[in-house]
Amino acid sequence: MTLLDQLASIVGAGYVTTDPDVLAGRVVDQTGRYRGHAQALVRPGSETEVAAVLRACRDAGACVTVQGGRTSLVAGTVPEHDDILLSTERLSAIDAVDTAERRVRAGAGATCAAVQHAAAAAGLVFGVDLASRDSATVGGMASTNAGGLRTVRYGNMREQILGLEVALPDGTVVRRHSQVRSDNTGYDLTSLFVGAEGTLGVITGVDLRLHPVPPHRVTAVAGFDDLDALIATGRRLRDTDGIAALELVDARASALTAEHLGVHAAVSGAWQLLVEMAGEADQTDLLADVLADAELTGEPAVGVDAGASQRLWQVRESIGEVLGWYGPPLKFDVSLPLSDVARFADAAAAVTAEHAPEAIPVLFGHIGEGNLHLNLVRCNVSGESERALYTAMMNLIAECGGNVSSEHGVGSRKRDYLTMSRTDADVAAMRTVKAAFDPTGYLNPAVLFR
Amino acid sequence: MTLLDQLASIVGAGYVTTDPDVLAGRVVDQTGRYRGHAQALVRPGSETEVAAVLRACRDAGACVTVQGGRTSLVAGTVPEHDDILLSTERLSAIDAVDTAERRVRAGAGATCAAVQHAAAAAGLVFGVDLASRDSATVGGMASTNAGGLRTVRYGNMREQILGLEVALPDGTVVRRHSQVRSDNTGYDLTSLFVGAEGTLGVITGVDLRLHPVPPHRVTAVAGFDDLDALIATGRRLRDTDGIAALELVDARASALTAEHLGVHAAVSGAWQLLVEMAGEADQTDLLADVLADAELTGEPAVGVDAGASQRLWQVRESIGEVLGWYGPPLKFDVSLPLSDVARFADAAAAVTAEHAPEAIPVLFGHIGEGNLHLNLVRCNVSGESERALYTAMMNLIAECGGNVSSEHGVGSRKRDYLTMSRTDADVAAMRTVKAAFDPTGYLNPAVLFR
């Protein structure tokens, strides 16, 4: 029996496809910059089917690339070895929300938005939100330990995950669904599989922590000419109990986006800080006090009701999509010490000017964690030139004391730069773990390590 | 050259001892219930010395048991194989506190209290506090992912650890000292080593997150006759922004302790709830509102200044020590779904009555996380009878949906019960990790697995 016959016998013939048109749409990533090869797409319907697919592929010597929403932006789901594509899309069930313990179990293929809706319907909130919410799956978000717009309040995906089930490369399934929050019974395998980018196993379902909806909420956008002044204010706000979002947007990104949306930028200045505060107490006065102490370019725009808040968020929310209209930008997801962000911003513009003079560097992101997105818009370099630019920027990030991978993961895009943020001993330890779980290296072979 | 000569050449002869009196004091745990055997005590002075000690022991085929403050309560540091004892006590340096990024680097041998003092001197607070603060080391606390009195607000040790360095069983040192908070560059080895109870490597230093000191604070003790009523109130308080501590104390523990301290119990009732709230806003009214809705046995005792708060804490803080005056209690550190705590309390009393009729079961602990400490005071059973009692209680915990190990770890005390809270596939995955890092199994061989 061929591998494809075996896979059909596991998942049903209707869920195995070799249609070139279907595969062509699946071997390319969201940015359109990265494209690979695959021999088939398999869509299992349960964790036991996932495990059986893995076992069959391993035994056949085939490589497997796991796909969720394919929104990693670091080519984390682009197959390089004529792989079997394993999509988690059918594992999309969301159980009833446990409102007493504030948790919900979701299949890996459930989208972020679907979990958000389920939480909202139960009067709760899911702690992770990101621009790709309609496509990104909780399995993929767990695998990359995704962050997003609410990390400053609730943490990344890892902090939301109370339990999970994962199909290992050897075809066994580990189910770790704890009913209790306090759990020190052996190794924290949950934290290991979360963020492993599918290289140690396929996460098939997660138990997610949910949060109460804060009764009070206030949003503001403030303009700054000096980035370090913005960061000082951001640091002060980050450290309040009520911080709910803290986003940086540079004026170029804001202007491009506002123009496309047909709206006016809320404030002037080279840099904008978007802050949201929320909690059991009204934070409006505290926020006003902090902003009154800051060197702003003018009056901040403040919104206390949902409509006003949404308008203030509109530009920030739309940046990624709008920038994409200029062609796929070259994207860098990095984290930096706050004290080095301003230096990085200047130096990154210089690196861009040197390697891609026509490109427009825009900087935005989650300033609370120093997790920033540098996008080079109209960046038409490719091949070796792109590689030289990418490497120069990675060197700059490392030189600034930053991490080459923040919330998107390493994927295949950054695997050559792993040692910029990790020592050789650390990478060796990671390889020890990989080899222990996947000795033949057939699972997500393009990802994380070369 | 003998192993002991080698060790002396690594750490200096003064830091290797085979003195039977010294060893006798080190092979027994804090409770006095567990005692082992060791051939020597080695006290390295740096992480490179730790790594060299590990390499030498591995090459000589000697087992190593790592010791911090030896306060695990689950025989996590009791050697069973005539081991080399490796103490981290000399790795006690604490660097200057980084007040801007609110972090501090501490050697594994620094005590919890020393880190607390360093944080306080910088106007900050360390997020973990526990009764053994003067002995427990941050290395040991990281290795067991210790919890304690502040978990409901700040999380366990894992949530405090921004980076670490660890000497692996092969004698290499992994240094993962991130300067940034957002870090998704490869596997979360930090979370893996934290809570691994020293079986995967020896944590030699940690970068700890620190927190701002909340300007407002209020403490209360409230009495309940019905445990489920207490839990309903606790659940409501747990879910407030300002929760800072949430402790359960049963009347027997409270009475025994208050008597020894020569004070009156603050409130009447079979169960007491100690709650502390803190934050940028004053929480006194909110706390009063929640308690006004509860079925209390009488007026709660409320303290708003430091002295009054300290008096309310006094009984809870002293329980562990006072109970020890009746001889070493048989201790169970468990976590339970909140909905099953009351059932567990009744059933645990019945199990105690059956197996150790003379023992007094007392229940207290961190009700916010369902993490409770059952202590059997005046429990004189030993040998097979103790084992039967212990196993019956473990069965009960599992039957209630709880975890056999909460904040103390598995140690050697609970290794036979691991599968009550973990599936076979899960334990197999843990063994895969252990074998990958420590193929000969020489490091902390008594711990976690049999």
HADDOCK unambig.tbl for C-alpha pairs under 7 A between the chains (distance, minus, plus):
assign (segid A and resid 172 and name CA) (segid B and resid 425 and name CA) 6.80 0.50 0.50
assign (segid A and resid 173 and name CA) (segid B and resid 425 and name CA) 6.68 0.50 0.50
assign (segid A and resid 174 and name CA) (segid B and resid 425 and name CA) 5.41 0.50 0.50
assign (segid A and resid 174 and name CA) (segid B and resid 426 and name CA) 5.24 0.50 0.50
assign (segid A and resid 179 and name CA) (segid B and resid 337 and name CA) 6.09 0.50 0.50
assign (segid A and resid 179 and name CA) (segid B and resid 401 and name CA) 6.60 0.50 0.50
assign (segid A and resid 180 and name CA) (segid B and resid 335 and name CA) 6.44 0.50 0.50
assign (segid A and resid 180 and name CA) (segid B and resid 336 and name CA) 5.90 0.50 0.50
assign (segid A and resid 180 and name CA) (segid B and resid 337 and name CA) 5.26 0.50 0.50
assign (segid A and resid 180 and name CA) (segid B and resid 402 and name CA) 6.59 0.50 0.50
assign (segid A and resid 181 and name CA) (segid B and resid 369 and name CA) 5.77 0.50 0.50
assign (segid A and resid 182 and name CA) (segid B and resid 335 and name CA) 6.03 0.50 0.50
assign (segid A and resid 182 and name CA) (segid B and resid 369 and name CA) 5.82 0.50 0.50
assign (segid A and resid 182 and name CA) (segid B and resid 371 and name CA) 6.25 0.50 0.50
assign (segid A and resid 182 and name CA) (segid B and resid 406 and name CA) 5.56 0.50 0.50
assign (segid A and resid 183 and name CA) (segid B and resid 403 and name CA) 6.40 0.50 0.50
assign (segid A and resid 183 and name CA) (segid B and resid 405 and name CA) 6.53 0.50 0.50
assign (segid A and resid 183 and name CA) (segid B and resid 406 and name CA) 4.93 0.50 0.50
assign (segid A and resid 184 and name CA) (segid B and resid 195 and name CA) 6.76 0.50 0.50
assign (segid A and resid 184 and name CA) (segid B and resid 405 and name CA) 5.55 0.50 0.50
assign (segid A and resid 184 and name CA) (segid B and resid 406 and name CA) 4.96 0.50 0.50
assign (segid A and resid 184 and name CA) (segid B and resid 407 and name CA) 5.94 0.50 0.50
assign (segid A and resid 184 and name CA) (segid B and resid 409 and name CA) 5.60 0.50 0.50
assign (segid A and resid 185 and name CA) (segid B and resid 405 and name CA) 5.10 0.50 0.50
assign (segid A and resid 185 and name CA) (segid B and resid 406 and name CA) 6.84 0.50 0.50
assign (segid A and resid 185 and name CA) (segid B and resid 409 and name CA) 6.34 0.50 0.50
assign (segid A and resid 185 and name CA) (segid B and resid 410 and name CA) 6.18 0.50 0.50
assign (segid A and resid 185 and name CA) (segid B and resid 418 and name CA) 6.96 0.50 0.50
assign (segid A and resid 186 and name CA) (segid B and resid 196 and name CA) 6.44 0.50 0.50
assign (segid A and resid 186 and name CA) (segid B and resid 410 and name CA) 6.88 0.50 0.50
assign (segid A and resid 186 and name CA) (segid B and resid 448 and name CA) 6.71 0.50 0.50
assign (segid A and resid 187 and name CA) (segid B and resid 192 and name CA) 6.23 0.50 0.50
assign (segid A and resid 187 and name CA) (segid B and resid 195 and name CA) 6.19 0.50 0.50
assign (segid A and resid 187 and name CA) (segid B and resid 196 and name CA) 5.33 0.50 0.50
assign (segid A and resid 187 and name CA) (segid B and resid 430 and name CA) 6.44 0.50 0.50
assign (segid A and resid 188 and name CA) (segid B and resid 191 and name CA) 6.58 0.50 0.50
assign (segid A and resid 188 and name CA) (segid B and resid 192 and name CA) 5.63 0.50 0.50
assign (segid A and resid 188 and name CA) (segid B and resid 195 and name CA) 6.98 0.50 0.50
assign (segid A and resid 191 and name CA) (segid B and resid 188 and name CA) 6.58 0.50 0.50
assign (segid A and resid 191 and name CA) (segid B and resid 191 and name CA) 6.22 0.50 0.50
assign (segid A and resid 192 and name CA) (segid B and resid 187 and name CA) 6.23 0.50 0.50
assign (segid A and resid 192 and name CA) (segid B and resid 188 and name CA) 5.63 0.50 0.50
assign (segid A and resid 192 and name CA) (segid B and resid 192 and name CA) 6.36 0.50 0.50
assign (segid A and resid 195 and name CA) (segid B and resid 184 and name CA) 6.75 0.50 0.50
assign (segid A and resid 195 and name CA) (segid B and resid 187 and name CA) 6.19 0.50 0.50
assign (segid A and resid 195 and name CA) (segid B and resid 188 and name CA) 6.98 0.50 0.50
assign (segid A and resid 196 and name CA) (segid B and resid 186 and name CA) 6.45 0.50 0.50
assign (segid A and resid 196 and name CA) (segid B and resid 187 and name CA) 5.33 0.50 0.50
assign (segid A and resid 241 and name CA) (segid B and resid 280 and name CA) 6.91 0.50 0.50
assign (segid A and resid 280 and name CA) (segid B and resid 241 and name CA) 6.91 0.50 0.50
assign (segid A and resid 335 and name CA) (segid B and resid 180 and name CA) 6.45 0.50 0.50
assign (segid A and resid 335 and name CA) (segid B and resid 182 and name CA) 6.03 0.50 0.50
assign (segid A and resid 336 and name CA) (segid B and resid 180 and name CA) 5.89 0.50 0.50
assign (segid A and resid 337 and name CA) (segid B and resid 179 and name CA) 6.09 0.50 0.50
assign (segid A and resid 337 and name CA) (segid B and resid 180 and name CA) 5.27 0.50 0.50
assign (segid A and resid 369 and name CA) (segid B and resid 181 and name CA) 5.78 0.50 0.50
assign (segid A and resid 369 and name CA) (segid B and resid 182 and name CA) 5.83 0.50 0.50
assign (segid A and resid 371 and name CA) (segid B and resid 182 and name CA) 6.24 0.50 0.50
assign (segid A and resid 401 and name CA) (segid B and resid 179 and name CA) 6.60 0.50 0.50
assign (segid A and resid 402 and name CA) (segid B and resid 180 and name CA) 6.58 0.50 0.50
assign (segid A and resid 403 and name CA) (segid B and resid 183 and name CA) 6.40 0.50 0.50
assign (segid A and resid 405 and name CA) (segid B and resid 183 and name CA) 6.53 0.50 0.50
assign (segid A and resid 405 and name CA) (segid B and resid 184 and name CA) 5.56 0.50 0.50
assign (segid A and resid 405 and name CA) (segid B and resid 185 and name CA) 5.10 0.50 0.50
assign (segid A and resid 406 and name CA) (segid B and resid 182 and name CA) 5.56 0.50 0.50
assign (segid A and resid 406 and name CA) (segid B and resid 183 and name CA) 4.92 0.50 0.50
assign (segid A and resid 406 and name CA) (segid B and resid 184 and name CA) 4.96 0.50 0.50
assign (segid A and resid 406 and name CA) (segid B and resid 185 and name CA) 6.82 0.50 0.50
assign (segid A and resid 407 and name CA) (segid B and resid 184 and name CA) 5.95 0.50 0.50
assign (segid A and resid 409 and name CA) (segid B and resid 184 and name CA) 5.62 0.50 0.50
assign (segid A and resid 409 and name CA) (segid B and resid 185 and name CA) 6.36 0.50 0.50
assign (segid A and resid 410 and name CA) (segid B and resid 185 and name CA) 6.19 0.50 0.50
assign (segid A and resid 410 and name CA) (segid B and resid 186 and name CA) 6.88 0.50 0.50
assign (segid A and resid 418 and name CA) (segid B and resid 185 and name CA) 6.96 0.50 0.50
assign (segid A and resid 425 and name CA) (segid B and resid 172 and name CA) 6.80 0.50 0.50
assign (segid A and resid 425 and name CA) (segid B and resid 173 and name CA) 6.68 0.50 0.50
assign (segid A and resid 425 and name CA) (segid B and resid 174 and name CA) 5.43 0.50 0.50
assign (segid A and resid 426 and name CA) (segid B and resid 174 and name CA) 5.25 0.50 0.50
assign (segid A and resid 430 and name CA) (segid B and resid 187 and name CA) 6.45 0.50 0.50
assign (segid A and resid 432 and name CA) (segid B and resid 436 and name CA) 6.24 0.50 0.50
assign (segid A and resid 433 and name CA) (segid B and resid 433 and name CA) 6.58 0.50 0.50
assign (segid A and resid 433 and name CA) (segid B and resid 436 and name CA) 6.74 0.50 0.50
assign (segid A and resid 436 and name CA) (segid B and resid 432 and name CA) 6.25 0.50 0.50
assign (segid A and resid 436 and name CA) (segid B and resid 433 and name CA) 6.74 0.50 0.50
assign (segid A and resid 436 and name CA) (segid B and resid 436 and name CA) 5.83 0.50 0.50
assign (segid A and resid 448 and name CA) (segid B and resid 186 and name CA) 6.73 0.50 0.50
